[in-house]
Amino acid sequence: MSHTETYYGRLYNEMIEIKPFGAYMYNSSKIKDLEKLFTPPYDVITKEEQRSFYNLSRYNFIRLILGIKHPHDNKKSNRYTRARDFLNTWIKKGILAKEKDEAIYIYSQNYKVDGILRERVGFIALMRLKDFSENLVLPHEKTFDEPKRDRLMLLKEVRANLSPIFSLFEDSGKKITDILKFYTKSNRRMLEVRDKDLVRHKLWRVKDKDFIKKISELMQHKDIFIADGHHRYEVALEYKKLMQREDRAYSNGSPYNFIMVYFLGLIESAITILPTHRLVRLNKGFKKEGTEQLLKDFFHISKKKSLGELMSALNLNRNNGPHFGLYWEKGCYFLLKLKKKCTALQKFMKETPAQLRGLDVEVLHNVIIEASLRKRGIIRDIYYIRDFKHLQKLIKNEKDLICFLLNPMRLSQFKDAIKGGIRLPHKSTYFYPKPLSGLAIHKFD
């Protein structure tokens, strides 16, 4: 292939640059119970979990990525400045220590889904930041200004990547994955912990220059699909541009030109996508029963005896066109099958790119939530939720909530959308399990 030919819309000689780094890590000689220190990514942590992580350890990573707000917070003292102070203090105390040598880190996770034990193996390294216009790093999810403002304020204070972006890449023949797995079988791991979901996380430090060079070369012509971390990636791009203007010592090798990334091969057996359900708060004065009546214009509705029966019926129909579950209190479980003659659906099919027409989440947002419920002034707020126990608790305690239950997006649908340059609705995918926050820090020393 010549240098003028394109690959997913980019020049083939344009490359991804991967490199090792000297990570800051928790010092096991200072803290014995490491399992009390790590958290999931900030954007999947509930308020209850935030408080729980605070109580686990005074050195829990929650203080850096999602500090608690105080009523007296101001410009000089707030959760961002506190995160900066915690980070600097922990480094001074030796709670966090910088690795002596630059390395990449092989990262494996063992977890169960539907009773089946799975393992996936990727690696953590630095990647040179690329604008989306270069078609090297490909997003799939829409972003919002407020989360980006939040992460930019944190980045300006801590001057570090605290958590890795979660990315996927095509690993033809599992070449890179097999190299990583072979290394883990013949070398001692540096860390092993379990999280609250009993996922087992293992980390290997790789300093061998020949090994790193091989992985870097194999990654050069890969396309990087962002699975999680869209807001943080866009903020890193914004911060880089800011520093290019303000940093008199700027160079091509300046640390903010790179971002810490967890890379995982796009292999069917290694990828688990779970659904994120939509919890809708109705406006005052609108009854839940009115929602059911309204939805009859769009759906064939069949009532189920239990939540378990509803979820089973939803799963059985995951390949039979758009189906949804509707649930608002004990005894009210409905399977919704979209009517093909629905006017809003026909309009949606005519105006929507092919990669989106078969996506349940896109149909739900465009045909039902926006074109029907919000247009009629029925919706006050929308929340995104995955945990069923938390969902049932909210439905039980708050009387103005209804929930739309979804099937997970298929991996083939995800790949079609991202290669087509399509931005999906917020929280369309939930890649499970999440990489832990706190395993490594890329600090802009």
LINJO-V262452 format. One record per pair of residues at least 24 apart in sequence whose C-alpha atoms are under 10 Angstrom apart, sorted by the first residue. I is the first residue (numbers start at 1). J is the second residue. D is the distance in whole Angstrom. If there is no record, write none. Layout:
i=[I,I]
j=[J,J]
d=[D,D]
//
This chain:
i=[7,7,7,7,7,8,8,8,8,8,8,8,9,9,9,9,9,9,10,10,10,10,10,11,11,11,12,12,12,12,13,13,14,14,14,14,14,15,15,15,15,15,15,15,15,15,15,16,16,16,16,16,16,16,16,16,16,16,16,16,16,16,17,17,17,17,17,17,17,17,17,17,17,18,18,18,18,18,18,18,18,18,18,18,18,18,18,18,18,18,18,19,19,19,19,19,19,19,19,19,19,19,19,19,19,20,20,20,20,20,20,20,20,20,20,20,20,20,20,20,20,21,21,21,21,21,21,21,21,21,21,21,21,21,21,21,21,22,22,22,22,22,22,22,22,22,22,22,22,22,23,23,23,23,23,23,23,23,23,23,23,23,23,23,23,23,23,24,24,24,24,24,24,24,24,24,24,24,24,24,24,25,25,25,25,25,25,25,25,25,25,25,25,26,26,26,26,26,26,26,26,26,26,26,26,26,27,27,27,27,27,27,27,27,28,28,28,28,28,29,29,30,30,30,30,30,31,31,31,31,33,33,34,34,34,34,34,34,35,35,35,35,35,35,36,36,36,36,36,36,37,37,37,37,37,37,38,38,38,38,38,38,38,38,39,39,39,39,39,39,39,39,39,39,39,40,40,40,40,40,40,40,40,40,40,41,41,41,41,41,41,41,41,41,41,41,41,41,41,42,42,42,42,42,43,43,43,43,44,44,44,44,44,46,46,59,59,59,59,59,60,61,61,61,61,61,61,61,62,62,63,64,64,64,64,64,65,65,65,65,65,65,65,65,65,66,66,79,79,79,80,80,80,80,80,80,80,80,80,81,81,81,81,81,82,82,82,83,83,83,83,84,84,84,84,84,84,84,85,85,86,87,87,87,87,88,96,96,96,97,98,98,98,98,99,99,101,101,101,102,102,102,102,102,103,103,103,103,103,103,103,104,104,104,104,104,104,104,104,104,105,105,105,105,105,105,105,105,105,105,105,105,106,106,106,106,106,106,106,106,106,106,106,106,107,107,107,107,107,107,107,107,107,107,107,107,107,107,107,107,108,108,108,108,108,108,108,108,108,108,108,109,109,109,109,109,109,109,109,109,109,109,109,109,110,110,110,110,110,110,110,111,111,111,111,111,111,111,111,112,112,112,112,112,113,113,113,113,118,118,118,118,118,119,119,119,119,119,119,120,120,120,120,120,120,120,120,120,120,121,121,121,121,121,121,121,121,121,121,121,121,122,122,122,122,122,122,122,122,122,122,122,122,123,123,123,123,123,123,123,123,123,123,123,123,123,124,124,124,124,124,124,124,124,124,124,124,124,124,124,125,125,125,125,125,125,125,125,125,125,125,126,126,126,126,126,126,126,126,126,126,126,127,127,127,127,127,127,127,127,128,128,128,128,128,128,128,128,128,129,129,129,129,129,129,129,129,129,129,130,130,130,130,130,130,131,131,131,131,132,132,135,135,135,135,136,136,136,136,136,136,137,137,137,137,137,137,137,137,137,138,138,138,138,138,138,138,138,138,138,138,138,138,138,139,139,139,139,139,139,139,139,139,139,139,139,139,139,139,139,139,140,140,140,140,140,140,140,140,140,140,140,140,140,140,140,140,140,140,140,141,141,141,141,141,141,141,141,141,141,141,141,141,141,141,141,142,142,142,142,142,142,142,142,142,143,143,143,143,143,143,143,143,143,143,144,144,144,145,146,147,147,147,148,148,148,148,148,148,148,148,149,149,150,150,150,151,151,151,151,151,151,152,152,152,152,152,152,152,153,153,155,155,155,155,156,158,158,159,159,159,159,159,159,159,160,160,160,160,160,160,160,160,160,160,161,161,161,161,161,161,161,161,161,161,161,161,162,162,162,162,162,162,162,162,162,163,163,163,163,163,163,163,163,163,163,163,163,163,163,164,164,164,164,164,164,164,164,164,164,164,164,164,164,164,164,164,165,165,165,165,165,165,165,165,165,165,165,165,165,165,166,166,166,166,166,166,166,166,166,166,166,166,166,166,166,167,167,167,167,167,167,167,167,167,167,167,167,167,168,168,168,168,168,168,168,168,168,168,168,168,168,168,168,169,169,169,169,169,169,169,169,169,169,169,169,170,170,170,170,170,170,170,170,170,171,171,171,171,171,171,171,172,172,172,173,174,174,174,175,175,175,176,176,176,176,176,176,177,177,177,177,177,179,179,179,180,180,180,183,191,195,197,199,199,201,201,201,201,202,203,219,223,224,224,224,225,225,225,225,225,225,225,226,226,226,226,227,227,227,227,227,227,227,228,228,228,228,228,228,228,229,232,233,233,233,254,254,255,255,255,255,256,256,256,256,257,258,258,259,260,260,260,260,261,262,266,266,267,268,268,268,270,271,271,271,271,271,272,272,272,272,272,272,272,272,272,273,273,273,273,273,273,273,273,273,273,273,273,274,274,274,274,274,274,274,274,274,274,274,274,275,275,275,275,275,275,275,275,275,275,275,275,275,275,275,275,276,276,276,276,276,276,276,276,276,276,276,276,276,276,276,276,276,277,277,277,277,277,277,277,277,277,277,277,277,277,277,277,277,277,277,278,278,278,278,278,278,278,278,278,278,278,278,278,278,278,278,278,279,279,279,279,279,279,279,279,279,279,279,279,279,279,279,279,279,280,280,280,280,280,280,280,280,280,280,280,280,280,280,280,281,281,281,281,281,281,281,281,281,281,281,281,282,282,282,282,282,282,282,282,282,282,282,282,283,283,283,283,283,283,283,283,284,284,284,284,285,285,286,286,286,286,287,287,287,288,288,288,288,288,288,288,289,289,290,291,291,291,291,292,292,292,294,294,295,295,295,295,295,296,296,296,296,297,297,297,297,297,297,298,298,298,298,298,298,298,298,298,298,298,298,298,299,299,299,299,299,299,299,299,299,299,300,300,300,300,300,300,300,301,301,301,301,301,301,301,301,301,302,302,302,302,302,303,303,303,303,303,303,304,304,304,304,304,305,305,305,305,305,306,306,306,306,306,307,307,307,307,307,308,309,309,309,310,310,310,310,311,311,311,311,314,314,314,315,315,315,316,317,318,318,318,318,318,318,319,319,319,320,321,321,321,321,322,322,322,322,322,322,322,322,322,322,323,323,323,323,323,323,323,324,324,324,324,324,324,324,324,325,325,325,325,325,326,326,326,326,326,327,327,327,327,327,327,327,328,328,328,328,328,328,328,328,328,328,328,329,329,329,329,329,329,329,329,329,329,330,330,330,333,334,334,335,335,336,336,338,338,342,343,344,344,344,345,353,353,353,354,354,354,355,355,355,355,355,355,355,355,355,355,356,356,356,356,356,356,356,356,358,358,359,359,359,359,359,359,359,359,359,360,360,360,360,360,361,361,361,361,361,361,361,361,361,361,361,362,362,362,364,364,365,366,369,384,384,384,385,386]
j=[135,136,221,222,223,135,136,138,223,419,420,421,133,134,135,136,419,421,133,134,135,136,223,134,135,136,136,220,221,222,220,221,134,135,136,220,221,128,130,134,136,217,219,220,221,222,223,127,128,129,130,136,137,216,217,218,219,220,221,222,223,224,126,127,128,129,130,216,217,219,220,221,258,104,124,125,126,127,128,212,213,215,216,217,218,219,220,258,259,260,261,102,103,104,124,125,126,127,128,212,213,215,216,258,260,101,102,103,104,105,124,125,126,127,206,207,209,212,213,216,260,99,100,101,102,103,104,105,124,125,126,207,255,260,441,442,443,97,98,99,100,101,102,103,104,125,440,441,442,443,96,97,98,99,100,101,102,103,104,105,125,260,439,440,441,442,443,91,95,96,97,98,99,100,162,438,439,440,441,442,443,91,94,95,96,97,98,99,438,439,440,441,442,59,61,90,91,94,95,96,97,98,438,439,440,441,90,91,94,95,96,97,98,99,94,95,96,97,191,94,95,93,94,95,96,97,59,94,95,96,57,193,59,60,191,192,193,194,60,192,193,194,195,196,60,61,193,194,195,196,61,62,195,437,438,439,62,193,194,195,436,437,438,439,65,66,163,195,196,434,435,436,437,438,439,65,163,195,196,433,434,435,436,437,438,65,66,162,163,164,165,166,228,229,434,435,436,437,438,66,67,163,229,437,147,228,229,231,384,385,386,430,434,385,390,86,87,90,95,96,438,86,87,162,436,437,438,439,437,438,87,154,158,162,437,438,151,154,155,158,161,162,163,437,438,151,154,153,154,157,150,151,152,153,154,155,156,157,158,153,154,156,157,158,154,157,158,154,155,157,158,154,155,156,157,158,159,160,157,158,158,158,160,162,443,158,438,440,441,441,440,441,442,443,205,440,205,206,207,205,206,207,208,209,204,205,206,207,208,209,212,204,205,206,207,208,209,211,212,215,180,189,190,202,203,204,205,206,207,262,439,440,180,181,183,184,189,202,203,204,205,206,262,263,180,181,184,189,191,192,201,202,203,204,205,262,263,264,435,439,180,181,184,192,200,201,202,203,204,264,435,192,193,194,199,200,201,202,203,270,433,434,435,436,194,198,199,200,201,202,433,194,197,198,199,200,201,432,433,197,198,199,200,433,272,274,432,433,199,269,270,271,272,199,200,201,269,270,271,177,181,264,265,267,269,270,271,272,433,176,177,178,180,181,184,202,203,263,264,265,270,167,168,176,177,180,181,203,262,263,264,265,270,176,177,180,203,204,205,206,215,261,262,263,264,265,164,165,166,203,204,205,260,261,262,263,264,435,439,440,164,212,216,258,259,260,261,262,263,440,442,161,164,255,257,258,259,260,261,262,263,442,216,257,258,259,260,261,262,263,252,253,255,256,257,258,259,260,261,233,234,236,237,240,256,257,258,259,260,233,234,237,257,258,259,233,234,237,238,234,237,223,224,419,421,220,221,222,223,224,225,167,168,169,222,223,224,225,226,233,167,168,223,224,225,226,227,230,418,419,420,421,422,423,167,224,225,226,227,228,229,230,233,234,417,418,419,421,422,423,424,225,226,227,228,230,414,415,417,418,419,420,421,422,423,424,425,426,428,429,226,227,228,229,230,231,417,418,422,423,424,425,426,427,428,429,230,231,422,423,424,425,426,427,428,229,230,231,232,234,423,424,425,426,427,230,231,426,231,231,231,232,235,230,231,232,233,234,235,236,238,231,235,231,232,235,231,232,233,234,235,236,231,232,234,235,236,238,239,235,239,232,235,236,239,239,443,444,239,255,256,442,443,444,445,236,255,256,259,260,441,442,443,444,445,232,236,256,258,259,260,261,440,441,442,443,444,259,260,437,438,439,440,441,442,443,229,232,259,260,261,262,435,436,437,438,439,440,441,442,228,229,232,233,259,260,261,262,263,435,436,437,438,439,440,441,442,226,227,228,229,230,231,232,233,259,260,261,262,263,435,224,225,226,227,228,229,230,260,261,262,263,264,431,434,435,223,224,225,226,227,228,229,261,262,263,264,265,266,222,223,224,225,226,227,228,261,262,263,264,265,266,267,271,219,222,223,224,225,226,227,263,264,265,266,267,219,222,223,224,225,264,265,266,267,218,219,222,264,265,266,267,265,266,267,267,265,266,267,215,218,265,214,215,218,219,264,265,215,264,265,266,267,211,214,215,204,211,215,211,439,436,433,433,434,433,435,436,439,439,439,263,419,263,264,265,263,264,266,414,415,418,419,261,262,263,418,262,263,264,414,429,430,431,262,427,429,430,431,434,435,261,259,259,260,261,444,445,442,443,444,445,442,443,444,445,444,442,444,442,440,441,442,443,442,435,411,415,411,410,411,412,432,410,411,431,432,433,408,409,410,411,429,430,431,432,433,407,408,409,410,411,414,428,429,430,431,432,433,386,406,407,408,409,410,428,429,430,431,432,433,361,384,385,386,387,405,406,407,408,409,427,428,429,430,431,432,361,383,384,385,386,387,404,405,406,407,408,409,426,427,428,429,430,324,325,361,383,384,385,386,387,388,391,403,404,405,406,407,408,427,428,326,361,364,365,369,382,383,384,385,386,391,402,403,404,405,406,427,326,327,328,381,382,383,384,385,386,391,394,395,401,402,403,404,405,328,369,373,378,379,380,381,382,383,384,400,401,402,403,404,378,379,380,381,382,383,398,399,400,401,402,403,373,374,377,378,379,380,381,382,399,400,401,402,374,377,378,379,380,381,400,401,378,379,380,400,378,400,377,378,379,400,378,399,400,327,328,329,399,400,401,402,328,332,378,326,373,378,402,326,334,336,372,373,336,338,368,372,373,336,337,338,339,338,339,341,342,343,344,336,337,338,339,340,341,342,343,344,345,367,368,372,323,324,335,336,337,338,339,340,341,342,334,335,336,337,338,339,340,325,326,333,334,335,336,337,338,339,333,334,335,336,337,331,332,333,334,335,336,331,332,333,334,335,330,331,332,333,334,330,331,332,333,334,331,332,333,334,392,333,333,334,335,334,335,336,405,335,405,406,407,405,406,407,406,407,408,407,407,360,406,407,408,409,410,358,407,410,358,357,358,359,360,357,358,359,360,361,362,363,364,406,407,360,361,363,364,405,406,407,360,361,364,403,404,405,406,407,403,404,405,406,407,402,403,404,405,406,392,395,401,402,403,404,405,392,394,395,396,398,399,400,401,402,403,404,392,394,395,396,397,398,399,401,402,403,392,395,396,403,404,405,404,405,404,405,363,364,367,367,368,371,372,371,417,420,422,416,417,420,413,414,415,416,417,418,419,420,421,422,413,414,416,417,420,422,423,424,409,413,407,408,409,410,413,414,417,424,428,406,407,408,409,428,405,406,407,408,409,424,425,426,427,428,429,424,425,428,404,406,425,425,404,426,427,428,427,430]
d=[9,9,9,10,9,7,9,10,8,7,9,10,10,8,6,9,9,10,9,7,6,7,10,9,9,9,10,10,7,10,9,8,8,9,8,8,7,10,10,10,7,10,8,5,5,8,9,7,7,9,8,7,9,8,9,10,7,5,6,7,8,8,8,6,6,9,10,7,9,8,6,9,9,9,10,7,6,5,7,9,9,8,5,8,10,7,8,9,10,10,9,9,8,8,10,6,5,6,8,8,9,9,7,9,10,9,5,5,5,9,9,6,6,9,9,8,9,7,10,9,10,9,10,8,4,5,7,10,10,7,7,10,10,9,10,7,10,10,6,5,7,6,4,6,9,10,9,9,7,9,10,8,6,6,9,9,7,8,9,10,10,10,9,6,5,6,7,8,10,6,5,4,6,10,10,9,9,6,5,7,7,9,10,8,5,6,6,7,7,6,5,7,9,9,10,9,9,8,6,5,6,9,8,8,8,9,10,10,7,5,5,6,9,10,10,8,9,10,9,9,9,9,7,6,9,10,9,10,7,10,9,9,10,9,9,9,7,10,9,9,6,7,7,9,6,9,9,10,9,10,6,8,10,9,7,9,8,9,10,8,6,6,5,7,9,10,10,8,9,10,9,6,5,7,9,10,9,9,10,9,6,7,5,6,9,8,9,10,7,9,9,10,9,9,7,7,7,6,9,6,10,9,10,8,9,10,9,10,10,9,9,10,9,10,10,9,10,8,8,10,9,10,9,9,10,7,6,10,9,9,9,9,8,8,10,9,9,8,10,10,10,7,8,8,9,10,9,10,8,10,9,9,10,7,5,8,9,6,8,9,8,9,6,8,10,9,9,8,10,8,7,8,9,9,6,5,8,10,9,8,9,7,10,10,10,9,10,10,9,10,10,9,10,9,10,10,10,10,7,9,9,6,10,10,10,6,5,5,8,9,8,8,6,5,7,9,10,10,7,10,10,10,10,10,6,5,5,6,9,9,10,9,7,9,9,8,9,8,6,5,7,7,9,9,9,10,9,10,10,10,7,6,5,7,9,8,9,9,9,10,9,9,9,10,8,6,5,7,9,10,9,10,10,9,7,6,5,6,9,10,8,9,8,10,9,9,6,5,7,9,9,10,8,7,5,7,9,9,8,9,9,8,10,10,8,10,9,10,10,8,7,10,9,10,9,10,9,7,10,9,9,8,9,9,8,5,8,10,10,10,7,9,7,7,9,9,10,9,7,8,8,10,9,9,7,7,9,10,7,5,4,7,10,10,9,8,9,9,10,10,10,8,6,5,7,10,7,9,9,9,10,10,7,6,4,6,9,10,10,9,9,10,10,10,8,6,6,7,8,10,9,10,9,9,10,6,5,5,6,9,10,8,10,8,5,5,6,7,10,10,10,9,9,9,6,4,6,9,10,8,10,8,7,8,8,6,5,6,10,10,10,8,9,9,10,10,9,7,10,9,10,8,9,10,9,10,9,8,5,6,9,9,10,10,9,6,5,6,7,10,9,10,7,6,5,6,9,10,7,8,10,8,10,10,10,9,6,5,8,9,9,7,9,10,10,7,9,8,8,7,9,8,7,8,9,8,8,9,7,5,9,10,7,6,5,6,9,9,9,9,9,9,9,10,7,9,10,9,8,5,5,6,6,8,7,9,8,9,9,5,6,6,6,9,10,10,7,6,10,9,9,10,9,7,10,10,8,9,9,10,7,9,9,9,5,7,9,8,6,10,10,9,8,10,10,9,8,6,10,10,7,9,9,8,9,6,8,8,7,9,10,9,8,8,8,8,8,9,10,10,8,9,6,6,8,10,9,8,9,9,7,5,4,5,9,9,9,9,9,7,6,9,9,6,5,6,8,10,8,7,7,9,7,5,7,8,9,9,10,7,8,9,8,8,5,7,8,7,7,8,9,8,9,10,8,5,5,6,9,8,9,7,9,9,8,8,9,7,8,6,5,8,10,7,7,8,6,5,6,8,9,10,9,6,5,5,6,9,9,6,5,7,8,9,8,7,10,6,5,5,5,7,8,7,6,5,6,9,9,10,8,6,5,6,6,10,10,8,6,5,6,6,9,9,9,6,6,5,6,9,10,7,6,5,5,9,10,7,7,8,9,9,6,5,8,9,9,8,9,5,6,7,9,9,9,9,7,9,8,10,9,9,9,7,7,9,9,8,10,8,7,10,9,9,10,9,10,10,9,10,9,9,9,8,10,10,8,8,10,10,8,10,10,8,10,10,9,10,9,10,9,7,9,10,10,9,9,10,10,10,10,8,9,7,10,10,9,8,8,9,10,9,10,8,10,10,8,10,9,8,5,8,9,9,7,10,10,9,10,8,9,8,6,10,10,8,9,9,9,10,7,9,10,10,8,7,8,9,9,10,9,8,10,8,6,5,8,10,6,7,7,7,10,10,6,5,5,6,9,8,9,8,5,7,9,9,7,5,6,7,9,9,10,9,7,10,8,6,6,4,7,9,7,6,6,9,10,9,10,6,6,5,9,10,8,7,9,8,10,10,6,7,7,6,10,9,9,8,6,5,6,9,9,9,7,6,5,6,9,9,9,9,10,9,9,10,10,7,6,5,6,9,10,9,6,5,7,8,9,10,10,9,8,6,5,6,7,10,8,9,9,7,6,4,6,9,10,9,10,10,7,8,6,5,6,9,8,6,5,6,8,9,6,5,5,6,8,9,9,6,5,7,9,9,10,9,6,5,5,7,9,9,6,6,8,10,7,5,6,5,8,8,10,9,9,8,8,9,9,9,7,9,8,9,10,8,10,8,10,9,7,8,7,10,10,10,10,8,9,9,9,9,10,9,9,9,9,8,9,9,9,10,9,9,9,8,10,7,9,10,9,8,6,6,9,9,6,8,8,8,9,8,10,9,9,9,6,5,4,5,9,10,8,10,8,6,5,6,6,10,10,9,10,6,6,5,7,9,10,9,6,5,7,9,9,7,6,4,6,9,8,8,5,6,7,10,7,8,7,9,8,7,8,6,9,8,9,6,9,10,9,9,10,10,7,6,10,9,9,8,9,9,8,8,7,9,7,9,10,9,9,9,6,8,9,9,10,10,10,10,10,7,9,8,9,7,7,5,9,10,7,9,9,9,7,10,10,9,9,8,8,8,9,8,10,6,6,5,8,8,6,5,7,9,7,6,5,6,9,9,9,9,6,5,7,8,9,10,6,8,10,8,9,6,4,6,9,8,10,6,6,10,10,8,9,8,9,9,9,8,10,10,10,10,9,10,10,9,10,9,9,8,7,9,10,9,9,8,9,9,9,7,9,9,6,5,9,9,7,10,8,8,10,9,7,10,8,10,8,10,8,10,10,7,9,8,9,10,9,9,7,8,9,8,9,10,7,9,9,8,9,7,10,9,6,9,7,7,8,9,9,8,10,10,9,7,10,9,9]
//
